[in-house]
Amino acid sequence: MRKRQFSWILICVLFWGAANAETTPGPVAKEAGDLGLVIVASGTPKYIEEWLSTPSSHGVTIKRLKVAKPDQLIVTAFLVTGMSANDDGNYEFSVSFYILDPNEKPIFGQRDYAKGRGELPSKPMLTMADPALDLILEDSDPEGVYTILAQVVDLVNGKKASDSYSIKFIKGDL
């Protein structure tokens, strides 16, 4: 009986972890000129540290946050791919974003919040726009699904790409 009870607790713990975060490999890079944007969010900045400290050939696994609780850190990054090069072989982009509350009303946003520039490598790549966005929802915020919407603009050719990311906010036990 005790063994069965322990097994049930272990299954519940494992299910809780899987229900609140999703571990998936990072997105695939696109060829130059095929602009793309991917928003990712996690409950920890560890994926950003890994991203910055490993070579681009090393895949970064991101534990994507799906459910958040009050006062939990939500670390959001904007991954950009498929940038075009200017005559000097450099790329440059800008990311703007806004956040919708559970009633789909904008509650916060900023134009040209994150940027990126540099020499465009010959192989397709993903680059993380700087800075990342840290969010914290509080007890005073309504429960429900919050959506981060963002658009990247390739400042070399004017192309745009968009993405969104949703997080369910729950005040009670997860």
C-alpha positions as CSV (number, residue, x, y, z in Angstrom):
1,M,0.0,0.0,0.0
2,R,2.8,2.4,0.9
3,K,4.6,1.7,-2.3
4,R,1.4,2.4,-4.3
5,Q,0.9,5.7,-2.4
6,F,4.5,6.8,-3.2
7,S,4.1,5.9,-6.9
8,W,0.9,8.0,-7.0
9,I,2.7,11.0,-5.4
10,L,5.6,10.6,-7.8
11,I,3.2,10.5,-10.8
12,C,1.5,13.7,-9.5
13,V,4.8,15.5,-9.1
14,L,6.0,14.5,-12.6
15,F,2.6,15.6,-14.1
16,W,2.7,18.9,-12.3
17,G,6.2,19.7,-13.8
18,A,5.1,18.7,-17.3
19,A,1.8,20.7,-17.1
20,N,3.5,23.9,-16.1
21,A,6.5,23.9,-18.4
22,E,7.4,22.3,-21.7
23,T,10.9,21.3,-22.6
24,T,11.5,21.5,-26.3
25,P,14.6,22.1,-28.4
26,G,15.0,25.6,-29.8
27,P,13.6,26.6,-33.2
28,V,15.3,26.0,-36.5
29,A,17.2,28.8,-38.2
30,K,16.0,30.2,-41.6
31,E,18.0,31.2,-44.6
32,A,18.9,34.9,-45.0
33,G,16.0,36.9,-46.4
34,D,13.4,34.6,-44.9
35,L,12.8,36.7,-41.7
36,G,11.3,34.9,-38.7
37,L,10.6,35.6,-35.0
38,V,10.0,33.1,-32.2
39,I,9.1,34.3,-28.7
40,V,10.1,32.0,-25.8
41,A,9.5,32.3,-22.1
42,S,10.7,30.4,-19.1
43,G,10.6,30.7,-15.4
44,T,14.4,31.0,-15.2
45,P,17.1,32.9,-17.1
46,K,19.2,29.7,-17.4
47,Y,18.4,29.2,-21.1
48,I,19.7,32.7,-21.8
49,E,22.9,32.0,-19.9
50,E,23.3,28.7,-21.9
51,W,22.5,30.5,-25.2
52,L,25.2,33.1,-24.5
53,S,27.9,30.7,-23.2
54,T,27.8,28.0,-25.9
55,P,28.7,27.9,-29.6
56,S,25.8,28.3,-32.0
57,S,26.3,24.7,-33.2
58,H,25.2,23.6,-29.7
59,G,21.4,23.3,-29.5
60,V,19.8,25.1,-26.5
61,T,16.9,23.4,-24.8
62,I,14.3,25.8,-23.5
63,K,11.9,24.9,-20.7
64,R,9.0,26.9,-22.0
65,L,6.7,28.3,-19.3
66,K,3.0,27.6,-19.9
67,V,1.5,28.4,-16.5
68,A,2.6,31.2,-14.1
69,K,1.7,32.0,-10.5
70,P,1.8,35.4,-8.7
71,D,5.3,37.0,-8.3
72,Q,6.9,34.4,-10.5
73,L,9.6,35.6,-12.8
74,I,8.8,35.1,-16.5
75,V,11.9,35.5,-18.6
76,T,11.0,36.2,-22.2
77,A,13.3,36.3,-25.2
78,F,12.8,37.2,-28.8
79,L,14.7,34.9,-31.2
80,V,15.2,36.3,-34.7
81,T,16.3,34.4,-37.8
82,G,16.5,34.9,-41.6
83,M,17.9,38.5,-41.4
84,S,19.3,40.1,-44.6
85,A,22.7,41.6,-45.0
86,N,23.5,45.1,-46.1
87,D,26.3,45.9,-48.6
88,D,28.9,45.5,-45.8
89,G,27.6,42.0,-44.9
90,N,25.9,43.2,-41.7
91,Y,22.4,42.6,-40.4
92,E,20.3,44.9,-38.2
93,F,16.8,44.5,-36.7
94,S,14.4,45.9,-34.1
95,V,11.7,44.1,-32.1
96,S,8.5,45.8,-30.8
97,F,6.1,44.1,-28.4
98,Y,2.9,44.5,-26.5
99,I,1.1,42.4,-23.9
100,L,-2.6,41.5,-23.9
101,D,-4.5,40.8,-20.6
102,P,-7.1,38.0,-20.3
103,N,-9.7,40.4,-21.9
104,E,-7.4,40.9,-24.9
105,K,-6.8,44.5,-24.0
106,P,-3.2,45.9,-24.3
107,I,-1.7,46.5,-20.9
108,F,1.9,47.3,-21.8
109,G,4.1,47.5,-24.8
110,Q,7.2,49.2,-26.3
111,R,8.3,50.0,-29.8
112,D,11.9,49.2,-30.7
113,Y,12.4,47.5,-27.3
114,A,15.0,44.9,-28.3
115,K,17.6,45.1,-31.1
116,G,20.3,43.1,-32.8
117,R,23.1,43.9,-35.3
118,G,26.3,42.3,-36.4
119,E,28.0,40.5,-39.2
120,L,25.7,38.0,-40.9
121,P,27.3,34.5,-41.0
122,S,27.3,32.4,-44.1
123,K,25.1,29.7,-42.3
124,P,21.6,30.3,-41.1
125,M,21.4,31.4,-37.5
126,L,19.1,32.4,-34.7
127,T,20.1,35.4,-32.7
128,M,18.6,36.6,-29.4
129,A,17.4,40.2,-29.4
130,D,18.8,42.3,-26.6
131,P,17.5,42.9,-24.0
132,A,15.3,40.0,-22.9
133,L,12.0,40.9,-21.3
134,D,11.4,40.0,-17.6
135,L,7.7,40.0,-16.5
136,I,6.1,39.4,-13.1
137,L,2.3,39.1,-12.7
138,E,1.0,40.0,-9.3
139,D,-1.9,39.1,-7.1
140,S,-3.7,42.2,-8.2
141,D,-3.6,41.0,-11.9
142,P,-6.6,39.1,-13.1
143,E,-6.3,35.3,-13.7
144,G,-6.4,34.1,-17.3
145,V,-4.3,33.9,-20.4
146,Y,-1.8,36.7,-21.1
147,T,-0.4,37.0,-24.6
148,I,2.8,38.5,-25.6
149,L,2.7,39.8,-29.3
150,A,5.9,40.9,-31.0
151,Q,7.0,42.1,-34.4
152,V,10.6,42.2,-35.8
153,V,11.6,44.6,-38.5
154,D,14.6,43.8,-40.7
155,L,16.2,47.3,-40.9
156,V,18.2,46.3,-44.0
157,N,15.2,45.4,-46.2
158,G,12.1,46.5,-44.3
159,K,10.6,43.0,-44.0
160,K,8.5,42.2,-41.0
161,A,7.7,39.0,-39.1
162,S,5.5,38.4,-36.1
163,D,4.9,35.9,-33.3
164,S,2.9,35.5,-30.1
165,Y,3.3,33.5,-26.9
166,S,0.6,32.8,-24.3
167,I,0.9,32.1,-20.6
168,K,-1.9,31.1,-18.3
169,F,-1.9,33.0,-15.0
170,I,-3.3,31.1,-12.0
171,K,-3.4,32.5,-8.4
172,G,-4.2,29.2,-6.7
173,D,-2.2,26.0,-6.5
174,L,-0.9,24.8,-9.8
